[in-house]
């Protein structure tokens, strides 16, 4: 590339261009160079792999079920059998805009795309068979933080809140959101509003005080409880599971998995959901019931060697809290987190008990199917891994108590929320919190999602903003809203 500074050079005898004119020329040349570079990044190459990606993108973005099914049957049969899932994915994302080439060979093509319906970016990785018709042999899409080069422009606070109102109205009208959203600055609420229905059959609308199931957001409470016991000297992060559960059925897990690896999802302890959970869902009433069902299972990988989200690992942390404290997990978090923070609408009572103002969670099997209650998917009660309920106002109370050091001292608060392990999504995982930066803004928090429920809490200590969004709909109803406003609020 030529040195653009040559555009403003003059001869020793007299200037060829006036200074202002020369500067304009330099700017024009710079714009042209940047445009050429951007065009090269967003132009899909002419290779077998890239052509397959382009054809998939066109079929996927069309939203035409028959067109996408025909494409998959011909080029990627493994995906054709789940066409309803593919269409659900298309409905959630609104399709994708191609943004950047990362790697390109005849059989391999990777790069970045952005959802049309949100700020979410993803990295795709596609491989094709070497011989014509070059059918797809591998295709992965992984969510990732918004790259700095594609950062959403920050707005003033008033502009961001106005944009949030418009987005919530739009998503509610399109049946993409039902729930409540809250934004706070310096601990004080600057926006809160509820949308949609808490109970369709009874025609009860959602309110700010409506309780919503929060899925994996319980992990934040569990991690705080563990760090409280660490702060008290009753637990060390290097302690093994076997120290607290000497009779644990699997010796490898008992002797190798530590508190640190459980808190960071690096213990190799696996998940709880699947056929076994479905078969025993109604029988799993205590944390020890989960240990009885999954305790003989071996390690998925050597502890500390990699990251893999583990709900079972956080169930085990709940069991450890019970062993060390002498209280049930539920009593401990109520006494040491919920009450000190003033979270009077948060808990994990069994589903058979009446919880006032608890919304019905609504799920659907396909984009065209009607929404139905998620009753048949719910556990007996929430656990230390997730499944409790809360309100957006209680989540703000939790954030305020945490950041004002009511729940932990400064040392253990930093230990809790500082990222320690890279995740496939491009963020870092701390202890029960995700730690992620967008530009110069660092935020931490955690989301939760399952059929008929979705939530997200985002705490940005430097800018002093807190965002809490809860929905009684399938993911990503709440997550997309929290991402939208978090990306637009001012940096300070």
HELIX and SHEET records of a PDB file:
HELIX    1   1 UNK A    4  UNK A    8  5                                   5    
HELIX    2   2 UNK A   19  UNK A   42  1                                  24    
HELIX    3   3 UNK A   48  UNK A   62  1                                  15    
HELIX    4   4 UNK A   65  UNK A   75  1                                  11    
HELIX    5   5 UNK A   77  UNK A   80  1                                   4    
HELIX    6   6 UNK A   83  UNK A   93  1                                  11    
HELIX    7   7 UNK A  148  UNK A  150  5                                   3    
HELIX    8   8 UNK A  157  UNK A  173  1                                  17    
HELIX    9   9 UNK A  218  UNK A  231  1                                  14    
HELIX   10  10 UNK A  241  UNK A  244  1                                   4    
HELIX   11  11 UNK A  251  UNK A  256  1                                   6    
HELIX   12  12 UNK A  259  UNK A  263  1                                   5    
HELIX   13  13 UNK A  275  UNK A  280  1                                   6    
HELIX   14  14 UNK A  281  UNK A  283  5                                   3    
HELIX   15  15 UNK A  287  UNK A  294  1                                   8    
HELIX   16  16 UNK A  311  UNK A  325  1                                  15    
HELIX   17  17 UNK A  329  UNK A  333  1                                   5    
HELIX   18  18 UNK A  334  UNK A  338  3                                   5    
HELIX   19  19 UNK A  339  UNK A  341  1                                   3    
HELIX   20  20 UNK A  375  UNK A  377  5                                   3    
HELIX   21  21 UNK A  392  UNK A  403  1                                  12    
HELIX   22  22 UNK A  410  UNK A  417  1                                   8    
HELIX   23  23 UNK A  477  UNK A  486  1                                  10    
SHEET    1   A 4 UNK A  96  UNK A 104  0                                        
SHEET    2   A 4 UNK A 108  UNK A 115 -1                                        
SHEET    3   A 4 UNK A 121  UNK A 128 -1                                        
SHEET    4   A 4 UNK A 136  UNK A 144 -1                                        
SHEET    1   B 8 UNK A 188  UNK A 195  0                                        
SHEET    2   B 8 UNK A 179  UNK A 185 -1                                        
SHEET    3   B 8 UNK A 465  UNK A 471 -1                                        
SHEET    4   B 8 UNK A 453  UNK A 460 -1                                        
SHEET    5   B 8 UNK A 441  UNK A 450 -1                                        
SHEET    6   B 8 UNK A 434  UNK A 438 -1                                        
SHEET    7   B 8 UNK A 428  UNK A 429 -1                                        
SHEET    8   B 8 UNK A 421  UNK A 422 -1                                        
SHEET    1   C 2 UNK A 197  UNK A 199  0                                        
SHEET    2   C 2 UNK A 204  UNK A 205 -1                                        
SHEET    1   D 2 UNK A 212  UNK A 215  0                                        
SHEET    2   D 2 UNK A 388  UNK A 390 -1                                        
SHEET    1   E 2 UNK A 362  UNK A 363  0                                        
SHEET    2   E 2 UNK A 372  UNK A 373 -1                                        
END                                                                             
